Amino acid sequence: MTSSPRVVELDTKTHAAPSRQLGRLDAVGYLICLGGIVRRELLRFFNQKERFFSALVRPLVWLFIFAAGFRNTLGVSIEPPYQTYVLYEVYVVPGLAVMIQLFNGMQSSLSMVYDREVGSMKVLLTSPYPRWMLLLAKLIAGVSVSIVQAYAFLAVAYFWETDIPTLGYLTALPAFLASGLMLGAIGLFLSSLVRQLENFASVMNFVIFPMFFASSALYPLWRIRESSETLYWICKLNPFTHAVQLVRFALYEQLEPVSCAVVVGTTLAFFAMAVIAYDPGRGLMARRGGPAGEAS
C-alpha cells in the first residue's frame, strides 16, 4: 500500500520528463526542418550548373549589349541616389540584379508546383509542422539562392566600371534579402493558384514581364512620365519598382524609406495570402481538392 504513491509519483515524473523533452525537440525540429529545406535547395542549385549560368546570361546580355548600344541615348541625369550624371549601364545594374531575383522567385514557385504534386513538399505538407513554417523555409531557401546569383552578377558587373562603392556591396545585402522575400512571397502565392505545371508558364508571362518592364529597372520614372502619366503611375505602384529602388539606394549606402515600407508590406501581405491558400481547411487547396486537401 505504501509503495503505490511512490509508483504513481515515479510514473508522473517519467511522463512529465518526455513532455519537456518534446518541447525542446520541437524547437530543434523547427531548426532542422528549416536547415534541411534550405540545404536541399542550395545543393540542388549548385548541382545544376546550367541553372546558375542561365540565370546570369539574361542580365549580362542586357548589360554588355543593350546598355552599350543605349549608352548615349539613355543616359541618366543627376537624381538620387546618384550624385552626378551616370551612364546607362551604371543605372541598370541594380535593376538587372533584382531581375535575377524576380526570375529566381518565379522559378522557385515552379519547383513548388512540382514538389507539391510529386516531390518533397507533398511529404512536408503532411508533416506535423505548421504550414507557415514550411512555406517560410521554402521562401528562405529560394532567397538564399537568389542572393548568390545576384552577387555573382555584381561580381561580373564590377569589371564593367559600374562605380558601386565597396561598402555598398555590404549595405545592399539586407535590401537583397527584403526584395528576395517579397518576390518569393508573390511567387509562392501564385504557385497556390496553379494546379498543373503546364499552366504555370502562361501565368508567369502575365506576371514577370509586366512587373519587370513597367518599373524603374531599365529607365528612370521621370522619362516614363514625359511620355505617359498613366504608365508612370502604373510603374510607381508596381512593387517591383520599389524593390529595385531599395536595392539601388542600398548599393550607394542610402535607405529609401518609402520603398522599404512597400517591400515589407507587400511581403507580409502575399506571404499571409500564401499561408491561407495552402491551408487545407480554408485555402484554395481545400476548394480544389489538391494535395493539401487530400492530406487532411
N, C-alpha and C positions, 0 to 999 in steps of 0.2 A: 504493500500500500504506500509505503514511504518512497518507493522508487519511482512511482508514477509521475509525481511532479517533476522530478529530475529529467525523466524521459521526455515529458512534454516540453520542458524548458530547453532541452537539447534539440528537440525537433524544431522548436520555434527559432532557435539560433541558426540551425542548419538551413532552415527555409529563408531566413532573413538575409543570410550572407550571400546566397546566389542572386537575390534581387538587387542588392547593392552592386554586386559584380556585374550584373547585366546592365546596370546603369552606366558603369564605366565602359563596358563593351559597346554599348550603343554609341557613346561618344567616339570611341576609337573606330567603330564601324563606319560612322559618317565620314571620317577622315580616310579610311581605307577605300570606301566607295568613291569618294572624290578623287583620290590619288590614282585609283585603278582606271577610272574613265579618262582622266587627263593623260595618264601614261599610255593608255591604248591609243588615244587619238594622236599623240606625238609620235609613237612608234609607227603607226600607220602612215603618218605624214613623211617621216624620214625614210621609210622603206619604199615609198612611192616617189622616187626622184623625179620622174616626169611631171608629177603634180607640182613639185617645187619650182621647176624651170618654167612650166607653163604659166604659173602664177606671175612670173617675172617678165615673160615675153610681152604681154599686153602693155603694161606701163612703160617698159623700156622702149618699145617701138614708138609709143607716143612721145616719149621724151627725146629720143635720138633723131626721129624722122620728122614728125609733125611739128614739134617745138622748134626745130632748126628751120623749118620752112616758114613758120609763122613768127619768127623772132622779131623782125622789123615791123610786121603788120600788127601784132597783138601785144606790143609792149605795154607794161602796166605803169601808170603814173604813180606818184607818191600817195600812198594810202596805208593805214595801219594794217599789219604791224611793220611794214617796210618804212625805212627812214629816207629812202631815195628811190629814184626810178629803177625798176628792175626789168630784166629781160623776161620773155615769156616762159622760157624753160625754168627759170627760178620760181616763177609764180605757180606753175602747175605741179611741182614736185609734191607739196602736201596733199593736193587733191588726188594725185596718182597713188600715193601711199595709202590713202583711205579707200581708194578704189579697190586696192588689193583686199582690204578688209571686207568691203562690200561683197565682192565675188566669193571670198572665202566663207563669209557668213551664209551666203546662199548655197554654196557647195556643201557646207556642214548640214544645212537643212535638207539637202537632197539625200545625204547619207542617213539623216534622221528618218526620212520616209522609208528608206530601205531597211535600216536597223529595226524600225518599229514593226515591220512586217515579218522579217525572217532573221534578223540579226540580233545583236546583243541587247538592244533596247527592249525587244519583245520579252526577254527574260527579266531585265531590270524592272520593267513596268509591273511585273508580278511580284516583285520583292516587297518586304515589309517597310522599306524606306519610303518616306513621303514623296509624292510626285515632284513637288517643288525642289527637293534636294537633288533628285535625279536629273531634272531639267537644268538646274543651276550648274551641276557638274558637267553636263554636256555643253552648256554655254561657255563655261570657263575653259574647257578643253579646246573648243573652237577658237576662242580668243587667243589662247596661248599660241596656236599655230599661226594665226593671222599676224600676231606681233612679230614672230620670227620672220615671216615673209616680208612684212613692211620694213623691218630694219635691214634685211638683205637688199631690198631695193634702194634704201637710203645709202647703203654702203657703196653700191654701184654709182648712184647719182652723185656721190661725193666727188668723184673724179670728173664730173661734168661741170664743175665750178658752180655749184648751186648756192654757195655763200651762206650756208647754215652755220650758226655759231656752234662751237664744240659742245658747250654746255646745253645747247638746245636739244641735242640728241637724248640727253638725260631728262630734261624737263618735259619732253614730249611723251615719255613713257606713260604717265598717268592719262594723258589725253588719248593715246592709242588704246589704252585699256578701256576707257569710257566709251570711245567710239566703237570699239570692237564689241563691247557688251550690247550697245544699242542696236547695231546692225545684226548681231547674232540673235537678239531677242525678237527682232522683226522677222527674221528667217525662221525662228523657232515657232512663232505663231502661224506663219504661213504654212509650215510643214503640217500643222494640225488640220489645215483645210483641205489637204490633198490626200487622197486615198491610194492613188496609183502613181508609180514613177513616170509613166507616160504623160501624165497631165502636169507634172511639176515644171517641165521646161517651158511650157506655154505660159504658166503662171509667172515664172521668173522673168520672162521677157516683158511682162507688163509692170514689173517692179524695178529690176536692175537698171535698165536703160533710161526710163523716165527719171528715176532718182539721181542717176549719175549726170545726165546731160542737163537736167533742169536744176542745176546747182551752181555754186561758185567754184567748182573743182577746176574747170577749164578756162573760165573767163570771169572777171570781176562783175559784181552785180550792177555797178553803175553803167557798164557797157550794155547790159541787157535792158536796163531801164531806158536808155536812149532810144531803143528800138520798140519796146513794148512794156507798158506799165503793168498789164495783166500778167505777162510772163515774169516780170520782176517779182511780183508778189507771190506767184507760184514758187519761184526759186527761194524767196525769202521764207516761206512757210515749210519748205522741204527740210525735214530733219537731217538729211544727208549734208545739206549746206552748212548746218551748224556743227556737224561732226568735222567737216573739212576746216571750218573756221577755228574750231577749238584746237585742232592739231596744228594749223598754220601759225596761230599765235603762240602756242606752246613751243614750237620749234625756234621761235625767236624770243623765248624766255618771257612770254607775256600770257596773261589769262584773259580770256574773253568771257565775262560772267554770264551774258545772255545765252550764248551758245552752250556754256556749261550747264545752265539750268534746263535748257531744252533737251540736251542729250540725256541728262539724268532722268528727267521727267518721262521722256519717250521710252527709255529703257524700262523703267518701273511699270509703265502702262502696258507695254507689249509683253513683258515677262508675266505680269499678272494675268493678262488675257490668255497667254500660252498655258499657264498652270490651270486655269479654268477649262480651257479647251481640251486639255489632256486628262481632266478629271473624269473617271469612268462613271461617276454618279450624275454629273450635271453638264459635262462638256460636250463638245462636238463628237468625240469618240463614242460616247454613250448613245447619242441620237443616230449615229451612223452604223453602230454595231461593229466598230473596229476592234483592233487587238486590245485596246484598253478596256472597252466594254466587255469583251469576251473574258478578259482576265478577272473581271469582277464576278 
